Every structure is written in C-alpha cells, then in structure tokens.
Amino acid sequence: MNPHNIRLVALDMDGTLLHEDKRISRRTLQTVQKLADAGIRVVPATGRGLDGLRGTILQVSPICHAICSNGAAIQDPASGAVLEETPIPIPEAIRLLEYYRDRPLFFYLHTSQGPVRPEGWKESGLAARFPYLRFDTSTVPDLIQWLGGTKASLWKIGVFPHSDQAFQEMLREGSPLPSMKLMRTGECNIEINSVHASKGNALKSLCARLDIPMSSDLAIGDNQNDIEMLRFAGVSVAMGNAKEDVKSAARFVTGSNEADGAAEFLERYFWGEEGVGRTIF
C-alpha cells in the first residue's frame, strides 16, 4: 500500500482538491479517505479558515490537524483548538489598513475568534461570488475600530480589490510594512500574513510535533502560497492548473483540479505506477 514510506499528506484546497465551483468530487473524497484508512495522516493546508473546510475535506475521517490561514494557525478540526499560531501584530495591522483606507479595496480578517468582515459584504456582490467565505454574525462597522478593541489573534488579512487597476497596483507595490507579506492567491484576491507565517513553516512545525521526518511528507498545491510547502516536502506535486513558478518548485506535475488531478496522482503513486519523468500525466 505505501511503498514510499509516506506518513503525512498535506493537501491544498482551492485550485487543488476543489473544482472551480468550490466542490470536492466523490472520487477525490474516496481517494483521500483511502489514505486515512491506511493510517496516513491527511492534513488540509489552506488559505481558508477552519469553517471554510466544512462540507469539503472534513468529510474524511480521521483528520486530526488542519493548517489554516496560509499557515498562520494549526488547529484541531474537531474542537477548533489552536495548537500553534503565527499572528499578525495588531498595531501593524491597523497601520496597514490605515495605509489603504482610501483605496477601492474590501478587506476581511481571519482571527482566532473566527472570520470578521466590515459592513457592505453582501452589497459589494462578494457574498455571491465567494459563498464559502462564511462570516455568520461577525460583521462590524469598522475593521480598524474592531482591531483596536479585540483580544483575538489576527491570522490573515484578505483583500478583494474592486477594480483590476487596484489589484495590479497592490501587487506591484507589495507590502507597505516589512512585518507582513502580500500574496496573490487567486485571480482576484490577495492575502496578507505575518512574514513568519507560511504553509511550509506550519508543515515543518507539525511534523516536528508528530515526529515525522519531512522526507515522509507528500504535499500537493497550485498557488504562490503553496511554494514553500512544496519545497519542504519529501514528495511535492503541482497541479496542472498551477502557474510556472509553482510547477518549478515541485517534483511532479499532475492534472488539473477540474480533472481530479490530485486524486489521480495519489491513486497512481500509492496503488499504481509512479509514472515516468517529472510530469506523470
């Protein structure tokens, strides 16, 4: 079953396990469940918060750890307990939001108390475009004011520019503060984390906690926030829909998310032929 001695499989969600409609296929669920049944630790490694995993990968059991918010938090999915975190300092976050205050940008937050957004989410049209971003009742009049009074840890700042020009300007400028890094994680969204937070660092920390060597890890991803994780893992796989910088960080390139490329790689790697060369499909 496991001739490669892989003990942990870290899986990105959007653009990797999930189709473009943000659903996970039966084939992918069955393949990942088969790994879990064989005693291999399945670890979602995502830019989403824990709530954004429900109804997708958390249908697999057991899943004992989740790397969330681009590695800013490692959580127990069953209890929501935070095992480790790498937060953004609140004063720095306030400075950043003040810097961008007059730009056409919509911000939201991932915090230890759950996701938080300002008023105007539904009116902006973003709620319909991104239904998996669940804020429930965590709507506040002003994010800066809320941050000034909260005791929660801040894990990630998400950004949806209202225009392509604002999007490109933000990417071109990069982070205005050295304590934070800015990443493009989709066609129209940007995410900001502490410079010390990454999926790669979280994976290394989790493996140390579990006494699993990095050589016994397999990671699959598709985007900029997956590159460090792919470089650290013993076996690294980029999706066919990934950009070239992501593919160049991986040992293997599989099919696209729409074609269940992650499931196909796992099926062939664990139960069939590994494939020939770097691209197996």
N, C-alpha and C positions, 0 to 999 in steps of 0.2 A: 504493500500500500504506500509506504513512504521511503523509497529507496534513497532519497536525497537528504534524509535526516532533518527535514524542516519541522520546526516545533511551533512556529508562530507565523500567521499570515496577516499582514496589515493591508487593509483594503480602503482605498478612497471611495467616495460615494458618487458625487455629481461628475458626470463625464466618464465614469469608470464602471461601477456596478449598475448605475441607474441609466435608463434610457432618457432621451431628451424630454419625454413627458414626465420625468421625475419618478417613474415607477420602476420597480425591480421585477425582472421576469421570473417565472416559475423555474425555468432552467437554472438561473443564477442562484436562486434560493436553495434549490435542491443540491446543487454542487457545493455551495458553502456549507450547508447542513451536513453533507457527507464528510467534509473536513472536520467539522466539530465532533461528529460521531466517532471519528477516528482518533480523537484526543488531541488534535492540533488546535491551538488557541487561535480563534478568529477575533481580530481587533479592527473595528472600524477606525479609520484615520481620516478625519474630515474637517472641513471648514465650518460645518454645521454645528449647532449646539445639540445637546443630547435630545431635546424634544424633536428635532428635525430628523432623528433616526427612527422614531417610532412609526410603525407601518411599513418599514423597509427592511433593513438588515436585522433589526431586533426581533424579527420573526424567527430567526435562527437561535437555537439554544444548545449549549450554554454560550453566552457572550459575557465575560466577566469584566472586561475593560473596554473603554472607548476613548480614543484620542480625539478631542473636540476642539473647535475654535482654532484650527490650524496648529494644534499642539500646545495651546495655552493652558489646557486642562486635561488631565487624565481622570476619568470618572468611572464609577461602578454603575452600569446601566440600570441595575435592579433597584438600587437605593438612591441613586443620584449623588452619592457621596463623592467628594472631591479628594482624590488620592494625592495629586500633585497639581500645582498651578504655577504659571509664569505670567502674572498680570501686567497690564499697562499701569504705570503710576497715575493716580487720579489727577494730580496737578498738571502733569504733562498732557493728559487727555483734554483737560479744559483748555489749555493753551492751544492745542491743535484745533479744537472746534471753534475757538475764537478766531484763529487764523483764517479759517474757511467760512466764517459766518456769512459773508455777503455773496458767496458763490452759489450757483444753482445746483446744489448737492443735497441729497437726502441721506441722513445718517441714521444708523441704528446701532445698538450695543448688544454684545454678549456679556453677561455678567454672572457671578456666582448665584444671583437670585433669579436668573432666567433672562430672556431677551427683553430689551426695552426699546421703545421707539417713541418719537415725538408725535404729536397730533398731525393729522394730514396724510397718514399712510394710505387709507382707502381712497381718499380724494386724489392722490397722486397717480392712481392706477397701478401702483406697485403690488398691492394686495392681490390683484387678479393675475398679475404676471408671475408672482412668486408665492403661490399658496402654501408652500411647505414652510415658509417663514411664519411661525406661529407666535404671536405676541400675547394672545389671550387678553388679559386686562392690564398688561404692563405698558400703558400709554401715558405719557407725561407731557405737560405743556411745553417744557423746555429741557433739553438734554443737559445743558451746562448747569442749570439750576439744580437738576436732579443729581448730577455728579457731585456737586458741592455739598450735598447733604447725605449722600449714601455711605453706608459702611460695607457695601458689596465690593468684591473684587471685579475689576474690569478686564475681561479676557480678549475681546476683539471689538474693533470699530468697523462696521460695514458701511460702504458708501455706494449709493446709486446716483450717478450724475444725471441731470435732467436733459443734457444735450451731449452729442458726440464731441463737440468742442471742449466742453468742461471735462469730459472724460479724458480726452487726449492731453489737455493741459495738466491735469493732475498726474497722469502717468509720466509726462515729460519732466515735470518738476521733481517728482519723488517726494519723500517725506520731508516736511519742513523741520522736523526735530530728530536729532541723532538717536534718541532713545526708542524710536519707533521705525518700523519698516512698512513699506507700502507695496502691495502685490495686486496684480491683475489676476482675478480668479474666475473670470467668465467674460462673455462678450460685452457685458455692460455693467460689471460690478468690480469694485476694488475693495480690498480688505487690509486692515491695518492692525498690526500686532506689536508687542514688545520685540525688540531686536533679538532677544534671547529665546523667544518662543518659536518653535518650528515642529512640524511633524517628525522630522529627523531626530531632534533632541528629545522629544517625548518618547519616541520609539526606543532610543538608547536607554533612557531612564527606566522605562517599563521593563525592558529586557534585563537590566541590572536587577530590578526588583524581583523578577521572576527567575533569575539565574539562568537565562537563556542567552547563549552567545549570538552576536549579530550574524554570524555565519549561518545560523539556523533559522534566519528570518527570510520570508518572502514578502515583497511589497509590490503593489500594483497601483499606478496612478496615471494622471493625464495632464496635470497642470503645473504651473510655476510653484505652487505651494507643496508639490509632491517631490520636487527635485532632490532636496536634501535627504528625504526618506529613502528615495531610490538609490542614492549614492551610498548610504549607510548599510542597506540591507544586503544579506548574502546573495540573494537572488532578486533581481529587480526587473520589473516589467512595465513598459509604457504602452498605453492604449494606442490603437491605430489612429484615433482622432486627436492625439496629442500633438502639440507643436514640436518643432525640430529640437529645441533646446531640452525638452523633456525626454524625447526619444534618445538623444545623445547621452543622457545620464543613466540610461537603462541598459541592461544586458540583453533583454529580449524586447521585441515589439510584437504585440498581438493584434487581433482585430479590433474594430471599433466598439464603442459602448452599445450602439444600436444593433450590432451583430452578436452581442453577448460575448465579446472578445475575452473578458476576464474569465468567464466560466469556461470557455473553450481552452484557454491556456491551462487553467487548473486541472481540467479533465485530462488533457494530454500529458501534463507534467507529472501528475500523481498516478494516473491509471493507464497511460498510453506511452507513446514515444515522445521524448523531449523535443524532438524536432531537429532540424539541421540548420546551423548558422544562427545569426542573430535574430532574424525575422522568421517566426515559425509558421506564419500563415500568409 
